[in-house]
Every structure is written in C-alpha cells, then in structure tokens.
Amino acid sequence: MNVKYSVLCISLLLGGCMVGPDYQKPAMELPQTFKEGAQWQRAAANPQGAMDSQWWPAYQDPVLNDLVARSAKANQSIIAAEAAYRLAQAQVASSRAGLWPTVGVGLSGSRGVGGSGSSPSSTTSGGVENSVSATLTASWEPDLWGLVRRGIESSQATAQQSDALLAGVQLSISSSVASNYLALRQMDIDVRLLQQQQKINQQLLDMIQVQFTQGVATNDQLLVAQDQLTSSIADLQTSLRDREQYEHALAVLVGVAPSEFSVAVRNDFTFVVPRPPLTLPSTLLQRRPDVVAAERSAAAANAKIGVAEAAFFPTLDLTAEAGYRASALGGLFSLPNRIWTLGPALAETLFDGGAREAAVKQAEASYDQIAATYKGTVLSALQNVEDNLSAINHLQTQVDAFQQVYQRNQQLFGSQEAQLRAGTVSQENVLTQQLVLLQAEQNLRDTQGQLSQGSVALIQSLGGGWQTTPH
C-alpha cells in the first residue's frame, strides 16, 4: 500500500499540469416557465417537485405494474443498454490503469551451442552453453501533461453518458408498456361498444326490412340501414385488429413471443390521469436522460481536446530491470549473479507533417458539433414538454365536452324509454337514440384513453423521475 501511495504522489508531482481546456457546460438561455402549463396546472411550477422513478403505480393498475416489472428484467433493449454501460465502466478502469507502472517478472533458462564470446554467467561443456536468469522489470510513463488524466475524464464522461442512455432506454420501455397497455384497454372499451352498436344496427335493419316488405319503408331507407350495419362491422374489425397488435407489442416489450402472451379483456376499465409536479424548465437538464447523455458527450469531447494537445509535448519513459543470471539454477540468487539496469528515456516528435495539429482541430470541431447537438437536444426537450402540455390541455377540454354530450344523451335515452312505455314513440326511435348514446360514450371513452396516454407522454418528456447519480 505504501508503494502504491508513493507512486501516486510521484505521479501527482511529475504530472502537475494538464493541457487542454477545462470543461464548462455549454451555456443556454432557458425560459422561466412552460408556455402551455397554465391550464394544465394552475399552481406555480415547483422547483423542488420530483417524480418517483416508479411512476406507473399512479395509474392504479396491478396488471400494468406487472408488465413494467417484467419488461425491466427481460426487454432486450434494456439488456443491451446495461451491457453498454458495463463496457463503459470497464473503459474507465482501463484508462485509470495508465496512471500506474507496469511491473513484470520473468524466469528463463537456455541451453545451446556457445560461441567464442561466452558470458561469465554461462558454462560450456563440449561446446554446449547453459544460462539461467530471474528478472523483475518495471516501466512507467509519468503523466506529465495530463494525457492520461484527460483520457480518464473522457472515459468517465462517456460512462456517465452510457448511464444516462440506459436510464433513457428504461424510461422509454416503461413508457411504451404503459402507452400500449392503455391503448389496449381503450380497444377493450371500443370493442364492447361497437358490438352493442352492431347488435342495435342489426335490429334496426330487421325492422326496416319488415317495413320495406310491407311497403312502409323505402328502398333508400333499407340501403341506409344496411350501410350502417356494415360500417359498424368494419369499425369493430378495426378495433379488434388494433387490440391484437397492441397485445403483440406488449409481448415484445416484456421479452416473449406474441404467441406466448395474452392480456385478459376488461370491459369495466377506468382511465386514470395522474398529474406529476410541473417543475421549472431548467430541471430538464438534470432530469431528462437524453439531455444528460448529450451533455456528458460534450464533456467527453472536451477532454479529448486535451488528449490531442498533449501529443505536442515530450514523453518520459522510466524503465528498470533487476534480477539474477547464472549458469545453473543452484546458487542463482547470490550476490555475484545480481544484475540491474535503469534507463529513463525522453522522446519528442520533431516533425509529423501536421498530424498533431490536425488531431487538435478535429477534437475541437468534434466538441463544437457535440455542444451544438446538446443545445438542440435541450430545445427539443422543451418542445416535447410544451407539446404534451398542449395536448393534455385540449384533451381535457374535449373530455369535459364529451362528458356533457354523453350526459345529455343519457337523459334523451331515458326520455325515449319513458315515451315508449307511454306508447308515444316507436321501438325504432328508442333504438336509434340508444345508438346515439353508445356513440357518445365511445367518443368520451376514447378521449379519456387518449388523455391517459397523454399523461404517460408528459411523464416521459419530464424525465420520468430519473435522477442522475455520480460514477
């Protein structure tokens, strides 16, 4: 432990300076509030607000909770991202190894025909020469200009970028599971309502056919009734197809073949719309995995400028070798057989045709490009939040409007039933009003489903509760 501490101290003394620019996060002007957030959440943005990283239980559905848990363990995208993060961590360890000397040990022996210049440590018998040696070697290149340390900075930032990318994949997968699951439940409701509409349209067609036979209804009325039934059949098939495809998507997200996966139908599903705390726009820089990953990429690129600039300075190699050499293994480790060498080497490139200067310019251009990408990622993140807030604002207004339409149609249907019992309207009128009521309910439930899925998109755009952790 003392040797390791001494080497570290020498390294710090010899490598006191680091060439290249110290990293500063690319500066950006951010708005104070979200433009579209006023209607969705009238209270002021909460800078201390935080979402739990386990945000999906807010939808109050144990099936959804189970699907997200399964996807976290078996989704192949998450598994690949975790492997990439382990790879980045290994690269950090590899970069840190450059601060330490390389030490080796060797034991060798040889026997062969010797020449006239036999060494004192070998013996010759009938022209045959024997030699045995045991050596300990050490070599070290002190980090005089920060080449290794800038490399460590770059690999650490890359590992943090990989960590953010892993969190982004996890957030994306959990959000996809939630969105597809809620869409599947929306199809459950649609299928139920469309099946009822098809049944009523069939009843209305049967009535029109009887009336047509009796000469009461016209051929046009018959064609309209047939068309309405056919349309309800087609709409039902569309919803059945969509449900099957959402189920297939969920299967892949949880890591199983679609043929081995199913989600039971629920006709009584109620959509929940959780509202996470709407924090300040600046918090996206710490919360959104894609923003964090882009910023860490800029930090890695900045460190590579120092790596490129360090090539302009000389390198110092310290090498040492000590050991024993003799003609036989017996008595090898004795003072007369001791050998040692110590040789520092200072090297500097005098001419390289501009290769080093070009490498620095490449590193600087790469940083400028990545810094611009980071700023673009921040702007896209702000747009993403604003878009989702806007969608939720308008969907909520639509839900309120469709709720009123549905309630009025409930009253109208009740009125028609009362008039039927009084004998003032026909069964056909009641069925027609019931059909209108079912269509009003479908509009309401569909919009509620879209609003619930919109809340998932908002949670994802706000970062999903993910918090950065130092590595």
N, C-alpha and C positions, 0 to 999 in steps of 0.2 A: 504493500500500500504506500510506503514511503517513497519507493522508486517511482511509482505512478504519479505521486504528488509532485515529486521533484521534476519529472519530465514535463508535467503540465505547467509548472512555474517557469521553467526554461522556455517553453513554447510561448507563454504569455510575454516574457521579456523580449525574446527574439522577434516575436510576431506582434509587436505592439500596434502597428498601423494596419489599416485596411484601405486599399484603394477602391475607387468606385463610389457612387452616390449612396448616402444613407436613405432608406426608403421613407417616403411620405405618401400617405394615401392620396390618390388623385382627388383634387378638390372639386366639389359640386355645390351649386346653389339649389337648395330644396325648398319646396313650399311649406308653409306653416301648417296647413290643414289640407284635407282632401276636399276637392270641389264638390263631389257628389254625395258626401257623407251626411249632409244636414238633415235630409228627410229620413234617412235610414236610422240614424242615431242622433237625436237632437242634443244630447249632452255633449259637453266639450270633450275633445279627444283626451284620453288618459295616458300620459307618458309612462306611468308605472304599470299599465294594464298588460297582462300576459295571458296567453292561452296555454292551457295544459297541452303538452305534446301528445297526450292521449285524448284527442278532441272528439273522436267518433262516439264515445258513450253519451254525448249530449243529444244524440238522435234517438236515444231510449229504445234501442232495438237489439236484443241479445243475438239475433242471427247476424246482424251487421258486425257486432263486436267479434263474433267468432270468425267471420270471413276475413276481417282485417288481421286478426291474430294469425290465422293460417297463412295469409299472404306474406306476412313479415318473416315467416320461417321457411317458406317454400318457393316464393317467387324468384324466378331465375335472374331477373334484372337486379334484385337486391343482392342475391348471392354473388353476382358478378361485380357489383359495386363494392361489396365488402372485400372481395379478393383484391380489387384495385387499391383499396385503402391499405390493406396489409402490405402490398407491394410498395406503396409509397413510404410506409413506415420503415420497411427494410432498407429503402434507399437512404433514408435519414441516418440509420445506423451505419450504412456503408460510407456515407460522407463523413461522419464523425470519426471513423477509423483513420482517416487521413491525418488527424492531429497526433497520432501516436507512432512511435518507432515500430519497425518490423524486425522481429528477433527470430533467429532460426538456429537450429542445432544440427550437426551432421557427424556421422561416424562412417569412415570408409577404409577399405583395405584393398591392396592390389598386389599382384604377383605377375612378373613378366621378365622378359629378356632386357637387361640393362645395357646402357652404353658406357663409353669411357668416362663420362662425367657423372658417375653415380653420386647421389647425395649422401651426406654423412648420416642421415637417419635411415638409410636403407642398407641391406646386406645383400651380397652377391655370392651365390654358390653355383659354380659351373655355368656362369652367365645368367642365372636367374636372380631377379631383384625382388625383394619384399618391402612393402611400405604400409603402415597403419597410421591413421590420423583421426583425431576427435576435435571438432571446432564448434565455437559459438560465434555467430555473426549477428550484427545489428546494423540497421541503416535507418536514417531519419532525415526527412526534408523539413526543416522548420518553416512554419507558415509566416514568412517574413512580411508578405504584402497582403495577406488576407485571402489568398486564393482558396484555401480550404474552408475558411470560415464563411466566405461568401457562398461557396458551394453548399455549406450546411444551411445557411439562410434560405437558399433557393429550394433545397430539398424539404426543409421544414415547411415552407410556404406551400410547396406542392402537396405535401401530406395533409396540410390543413385544407387545401383545395379539394383533395380527394375525400376528406371527411365531410365537407360541405356537399360534394356531389352525392355521396352516399345518403346523407340526410335528404337531399333533394329527390333522389330515387325513392326513398322510403315514403316521403310525403306524396310524391306523385302516385305511387302504387296504392297507398291507403285512400287517397282522394278518388282514384279511379274505381276502387272497390265500392266506396260509398256512392259515387255517382251512378255506376252501373246497377247497384242494388236498388237505389231509389227509383231509377228508371224502370227496372223490372217490376217493382211494386206499383208504379204508375200503370204499367201494362196490365197487371192483375186487375186493377180497377176498371181500366178500359174494356178488357175482355168481358168482365161481368156486365157492364152497362151495355156494351154492344150486343151481347147475347140477348139481353132483355129487349133491346130495340129491334133485333131481328125477329123475335117472337111476336112483338106487337105489330111490326110491319107485315108479318105473315097473316095475323088475324085480320088486319085491315084489308089485305089483298083478298082474303077469303070472302069478306063482306062485299067488296066491290064486285067480285066475280058473280056472286049471287044476285046483286043488284043489276049487273050487266045482263045476266041471263033473263031477269025479269023485265028488262027494258027500262029500269030506273036510272042506272048509271051509264055514262057514255064510254065509248072506246078510249077516249083520251084519259078519262079518269082511271080506267083499268091500266093503261100504259104507265101512268104516273105511279100507281101503286106498285106495279111490277118493278119499276125503276128504283123506287125507294127500298124495296126489299133487297134487290140485287146490290145496291150501294152499301147497305148495312152488312151484307155478307162479305163484300170486298173489304170494307173497313175492319171487320172482325179478323179476317185473314192477315191483314197488315199488322194488327196488334199482336196476334199470335206469333207471327214471324219475328217481330221485334223482341218479344219476350224471350223467345228461344235464343236469339242472338245475344241478348244481354246475359242470359244464363251461360252461354258458351264463353263470353268474355270473362265472366266471373271465374269460370273453371280455370282458364289460363292464368288469371291473376293469382289464384291460390295454388297454382302449380300442379294441376291434374288435367287429364284429358277430358274434353267435354262429355264424352260418352260415359264417364265415371262420376259425373257430378250433376246434381239437381237441387233446386230450391223449391220447397213446397209452396203452393199457391195460397195467398192470403187475400180474402175479399174484404176484410174489416180493417185494412191498414190505415193508419192515421199519420199524415206527414207532420214532422216536427221541424221547426226552423230556429235553430239556436243562433244567438247573436253574440259573437265574440267581441271582446273590447276593441274598439276602434282607436288604435294608438296613433301617435304622430307619424307623418311620412318618414321622418329621419330614422325611425326604428326599423324600417325595412332593410337598412344597411347592415343591421345585426341579426335580423330575423330570417330573411329570405335566403335559402341555401344557394340559389343561383347567383344572387348578388355577392354573397360571401365568397363563393367559389371564384367569381370573376375578379374580386379584389385580391384574393390570395394569389391568383395567377399573375396579377400585376406585380405583387411583391416578389414572386419568384423571378419574374423577368428583370426586375430592377437589380436583384442580386447578381444575375448573370452578367450585367454590365461590369461589375467589379471583377468577376472571374476573367472576363475578356481583357480588362485593363491590366490585371496582374501579370499577363504574359509579357508586358513591356519591361519587366524588372528581372534581375538575375535570380537564379535559384541556387540554393546552398544545400548540398547533399553531405551528410555526415555518415561515414561508414566505419565500422570497426570489426575486427576479427581476432579472436583469441582461442588458443587450444593447444593441443599436443600432437606431435608427429614422431613416429619411431618406426624401427624395422620389425617390431613384434609387439603383440598385444600386451605381453607381460612387461611391466615397468613403463608402460606408455605414459602414465600420469606422474612423471618425475620432472624435477626442475630442469635438467639438461634438455629435455624434449619439448619444452614450452616454446610456443611461437605466438606472435601477435602482430597485428597491423592496425594502423589508424590513419584514415585519409579523408579530410574534407575536400569537397570539390565545388567550385563556384563556376556557374555556367551562365552565359548571356548570349542571346541571339543578336548578331550584328546586322544581318540583312535577311529579310524573308519576302521581299517583293511586295510589301504592303499587306501581307496576310493578316497580321495582328491588328492593324488599323481597320481593315475591312471587318474583322470579327467584332471590334468595338462598335462600329457603325451598325452592324447587323443587330447586335444586342440592344443598342439604343432604339433602333427602328422597331424592333420587336416589342420593346416596352411601350413605345408610343402607341403602337397598334393595339396592344392588350389594354392599355389605360383607356383608350377610346372605346374599346369593347365594353369595359367595365361601366363607363358612363352611360353607354347605350343600354346596358342591362338595367341600370338603375331607372332610367327613363321608362323602359318597357315595364318594369315592375310597378312604377307609379301608374302608368296607363292601365295595367292589368287590374289594379285595385279600383281605380276610378270606373272602369268598365263594369266590374262586378257590382260595385255600389249602385251604379246607374241601373243595371239590370234588376237588382233587388228592389230598388225604389219603384220602378214601373210595374214589376211583377206583383208587388204588394198592393199597388193601386188596382191592378187587374183582379187580384183575388177578392178585394173588397167589392168591386163592381159585380163580379160573377156571383159572389155570395148574395148580394141583393137581388140579382136576377133569379137565382135559384129559390130564394125565399118567396119571391112574388109568384113564381110558378108553382110552388108548393100550395100557396093559397088558391091559385086558379084551379089546380087539380082538385083540391078539396071542394071547391065550389062546384066544379063539374060533377063530382061524385054525388054531392047533395042534390043537384038538379036531376041527375039520373034516377035517384031514388024517388024524386017527386014526379018523375015521368015527363019532365020538360025538355030534356035533351036525350040524344041517342047514345048507344054504346060506342058508336063510331066517334062521336065528339069526345067522349071520355078517353078513349084510346089515343086519339090524336093529341090531347092535352098531356097524357102520360108520356107520350113520345117526346114532346117538347120539354117536359120536366127532366127526363133522362138525359137529353142533350145538354140541358142547362147544368145538370150535375156533372156531366163529363167535362164540360168547359171548366167548371170550378175545380174538380179534382186534378185535371191536367195542369192547370195553372198552379195549384198548390204543390204538385210534384215538381214543376219547374222552379218554383221558389225555393223548395227544399234543396234541390240540386244546385241552385244558385248560391245558397249559403255554403255548400261544400266548396264551390269555386272561390268564394270570398275567403274562406279559411285558408285555402291553399295559397291564394295571392298574398295573404298577410304573413305567410311563413309557417302556418300550421302549428305554432307554438314551439318550433325548433329553436334551440338556443346554442350558440357557438360555445365550444369548450376548447381550452388551450391544449396543445400537444407538444 
